[in-house]
Amino acid sequence: MSSFTPSTDRIPVDDFRRLRTELRRSMPPEAFQPQPLRGVIALALVPVMVALVWAAASGRLPWWACLLISFTLGQMLITVGFAAHEALHHSVFRSRALEDVLGWVGFSPFLVTPGTWRAWHVQAHHSAANIHVRDPDILPRQHEWRTQWFARVVHALSPGSGTWLSYLSFTFFFTAQGQAFLWRYSGQPQFEKVRMHRARERSLTVLLALGWAALGWAMGWRGALYALILPHVFGNITLMVYIATNHWLQPASESVDNPFVNTASVDTLPVMDLIHWNFSYHQEHHIFPAMSPRFAPLLREKLRFLNPEASIVYPHLLALRTLFRRPALYGADGHTLVGPDGTPAMDTTDLRRSLEHPGEARIEARSAG
């Protein structure tokens, strides 16, 4: 954690436009320039991944070696996927063609095309993070759970709902989110301004799924399991342990996309920051989506100088545990998380305080007891 000296003239969190302007002014110009080396490294991993796929599918290795390869492949998928994420935010290459190449390599294992990703993540999510109805990744509201079957499905899959599916859903949730946007959300009125050729992206997705299925058939069940299915599962889990902790503990809004309120970063293991390209600095990413995460630690330091309270960073494992302990529906005010019947109810302000100061929360709990 970087040291900083708090500013005596803090810019209020609600004045997010001014805060963002001051942050941009304080950052070096190179922070907003493409970082092609990250893309080159990601693409250089592809032949290594192909070799590992061949080794896992060859049938010559014991199961435990294949399982280790599956996990390694899953993490390499995430490394390349996060580089693709940066590329499609224009922070890696200047060439759209190279962005597309990296986008296909990074997201096709999850059945997401570059066109779908640009519409789903870059346009829809980043223009309305944690805004009711407009963010395709937001948790449902209590009244939506009562009236909409799809909201009940999302709730059943979400950590904190208490269903058995919620304890398994991280194995496929990211892929499911992409398909939900492609086949359901993208045609709804609130996304009419999202630029997307739905027929083309749907056709490409079907062809992509058929291609992966054909490859799995050619490999046989054992090769498909270790070279395709398990890496996909490990990749989904890794993605979701970030994505779920970035937004699903934060308050929601009816109309305001304020990254100093609706997005959290996580303090994770240094090796994870290394191989995952600083994706743990997610609040910093939402402040400047086109800035390379290479400069995210510096941005956090600048933010804490301007207003320490605007920087939201949770211990990663504690945030994950909290996800499964708090209810998974938003109440009417957007600042309370509730169960389907309204209980239990947890205020997101209290959740943040318990995550940032877990020792104080334990003392208060003992005092109350």
N, C-alpha and C positions, 0 to 999 in steps of 0.2 A: 504494500500500500504506500503510495507516494506521500511524502510530507508536503504540507502546504501551509500558508499563512492566510487565514480567512480575511476576506475583504471587509473593511469597516463600513462600506457603502454597498450593501448587498442588493442585487437586482432581484425583485420578488419572483417567485416561481411562476406566478400567474402571468407575469409579463414575459412570456416565453419568446416572443418575437425579438424583443430587445436583448434578452439573454443570449439567444442564438446569434444575433448580430455581433454582440461583444465577443462571444467565443470565436466566431469566424475571424474577427479582426485580430485576435490574440494568437491565432495559429499560424505557423509558417506556411508560405504559399505552396510548398511541395506536398503538404498534406492533402491537397486537393488535386494533385496530378496523378495520372495512371501509374500503377506499379506493375509493369509487365513481367517482372521476374517471378512474381507469385503465380501468374498464369503459366509461365514456362515450366516452373517446378511441378505444378499440378499436371500438366500434360505429359511431362517426363515420367510421371508415376504410372501412366497407362500401360506401357509395355511390362512393367513390373507386375501390375495387377493381372494382365493377361497370362503371364507366366504362373502366377499363383493359382489362377482359375484352372489352368491346365494341370498343375500339380494336384489340386484338390479333386479334379474330375478323372484323374488317370487311374485311380483304383489301386495304386501301388503303395499308398501310405496308410498307416494305422489310423483308426478313427480319431484318436486324440490329436494327432498331427493335423488331420483335416479340420478338426474343430478350431485349432489354433490358427490355421490359415483362414478359416471363415471369419474369425474375430478380426484378424489383421486386415482382411479384405473389407470388412465393414468399416473399419476406421479409415482406410484409404479412400473408400467411397465418400466418407464425410469430408476428408481433407480436400478431395477434388470438388466435392459438392459445395463446400464453403468458398472455394476459389471461384466456382461458377456463380455463386451468389454475389460475390464482389464484382465479377465481370459484368453481370447483367445490371448492376448498379453503375456501370461505367467507370469503375475505379481500378481496372486492370489493364485493358487494351483500349487503344483509340479506334480500332477496327471493329465494326459491328459483325463482320464475318467471323473474326476470331472469337468475339463474345459468343456467337452462336455455337461455334465448335466446342468451346469449353462448356457452354450451357447444355449441349446435348450429352457430352461426356459425363458431366456432373449430375444431371437430373434424370436422365433416361432410365437408370436403374430403379428409380422410384416412380416410373411411369408418368413423369412430368416433362412436357416439352418446353423449350425456351419461350415459345409464345404463350403457353399457359402460365409459366412462372412470371413473365413480365406483367401479365394481366392480373393474376392472383396476388402476387407478393409486391411487386414494384408499384403497381398502380393502386389496386384496391386496398391492400393492407397498409401500405405506407402513407396513403392519403387519409386514412381514417383509423389509426391504431386504437383499439379498445373503444371505438364509437359504436353504440348499439345499432344494429341492422346493417350499417355500412362496412364494418370490418368482418370479412368472412371467417376470421379465426377466433372471434370473441366467444366467450361462454354465453349460454342462453340466459334469459331472464326468467324469473319465476312464472310470470303470466304466460310466457311463450311455452314453457314446459307444460302448462295446463291446456293450451289450445293448439299446439303444433306437434305432430308426430315426429318430425325431424329433430326438433329441439329436444324431445325425450330421448331420441337415439344419441344425440351429441352428449347429453347429460349422462346417459348410461355409460358412455365410453370415457368420460372425463374423470381424472383422479379427484377423489373427494366425494363422489356420488355414492360410494359404498357398494356398488355392484361388483360382481365377480369379473365382468368385462373390463371394468376400470383398472383392474390390476394386471390385465393382459394387453390393454390397448396400445401401450407405447410400442409394441412390436410391429404395429402397422399404421399408427395414427397419422403420421406425416403423409404417407401415400394416400390414405383415405381422405385427408383434408384436400389434397390436390384434386382427387376425383370428385369430391363434393363441390368444389368451385367449378370445375369444368362442366359437370353434368347437371348441377342444380343452381348454384348461386349465379353463375355468369349470365343466365337469361333473365334474372330478376330486375325490376325497374331501378333499384338503387345502384345497379352497376351498369346502367345504360351508357355512361360516359367512359367506361373502361374500354380501351381500344383492343379488340380481340376478334379474330376470324374464327368463330366458334366451330363452324363445320370443318375447317381445315385442321384445327387443333384436336378436335374429337377424332377425326379420321386418322391423324398421325398417332394419336394415343392408342387407338385400336390396333394399328399396324405394329406399334412398339410392343404392346402386350403380346400379340401373336408371335412377334420375333423372339421375345424372351422365352415364351412357351415352347417354341420350336427348338430353341437352343437347349432348353432344359430336357426336352424329349430326347434329343440327340445324345445328351450326356448320360441319360439313364437316371434312375431315382437317386442313386448315391451321389453322383456328380452334381445333379441339380440341387440336392440338399445342401452340400458343403460349398459349392461354388456360386450358387445363385440365391437360394432361399435364406440360409442362415446369414450371409453377409447383408442381405436386405433387412432382415430382422435386427441385427446388431446396428445397422445404420439408422433404422427408424428409432430405436431406443436412444441412441446417442443424440439424434436430432431433438427428440422430444424432451430429454432431460434439460436441454437448453430452452427450447421454445416455451414449454409449459411454465418454467420459472420466470421467463421474461415478462409475461403479460398477465397470467392467470391469478396472480396475487395482488394485482393493482386495481384501482377504481376504474369504472367505466364512465363514459360521458355520452350525452345526447348529440353533441355537435363539435366539441373542441378536441383537436389532436395536439395534446401537450406532452411531449416526450419527457418532460421533467416531472410528470405525474404518472403517466400511463405505462411506462416501460422501466423495467429494472435490469440491471446487470447482475452477474453472479461472480463471486470470488471463488475460483476453482483451482485445481492443481496446475502448477506451472507447465507440466508436460502436456496437459490438455490445451492450454493456451498456445503452446508451441505447435502441436499438430493440427489444431483446429483454427489456426489463423486469428486468434484473439476474438473468437465469436462470443466469448463470455462478456465482452464489453458491448452489450446489446443496447443499453440506453445511449451510449455514445454513437452507435450506428444509427439509431433513430434520430438523433440530433442532426447528423450529417450523413445521410445514406450514401452519398457519392464519395465520401472520404474513405481512404483505405484504413482498415482496422489496425494497420501497422502503427498509426498515429493515435489510436484510441487511448493508450495510457497517458499521453501528453494532454489530450483533450479532457480526460477526467481530472487531471491536476489543475488545469485552467478553470474548469467548472467549480471545483472545490474552493478555488480562490475567490471566484465571483459570488458563489452562494453554496456553502457546504450542504445545506438542506436539499438542494436541487439534485444532488448526486445520490442515486439509489443503488446500493450494492449489497446483495445478500450472500451469506455463506451458502455455497451451492448445495451441500448435503442437507442442511437444515431447511432450505427452501423446498427441496424435494419432499422431505418428510412432512412439511407443513401443507403441501399440496394435497396429500392424502388425508389430512386431518381436518381441513376446513371444508365447508360445504361448497358446492360447485355451481350454484345459480346466483345471478345478480338479483338483488331486491330492487324495489321501485326507484330508490335514490341513486343506484349505481355505485354507492360507497359501502354497501353491505352485501356480504355473501350469505346466502340462506339455503336451507334444504327445501325440498318440494312443498312441505307444509309450513314453511316459514321458520322452522327451528332445525338445527341451531342457527343462530345469526352471529356473524363475525364482522366487525367493522374493519375495513382495509387499512385504516390508520393504525388501529391496534395491531393488526398483523404486521405492518411495516415496523412498528416499534419493537415487537417481539422478535423479529428477524434481525434487526440491526443491533438490538441490545438484549440478547437472550438471557444474560445473567440477571438483569433487572426484572425481566418478565418472570423468571423463576422465583425471585425474592418476593415479588408481589403475589404470586400464586400461593406461596407458603404462608404469607401474611394473611391472605384472604381465607385460607384453610384454617 
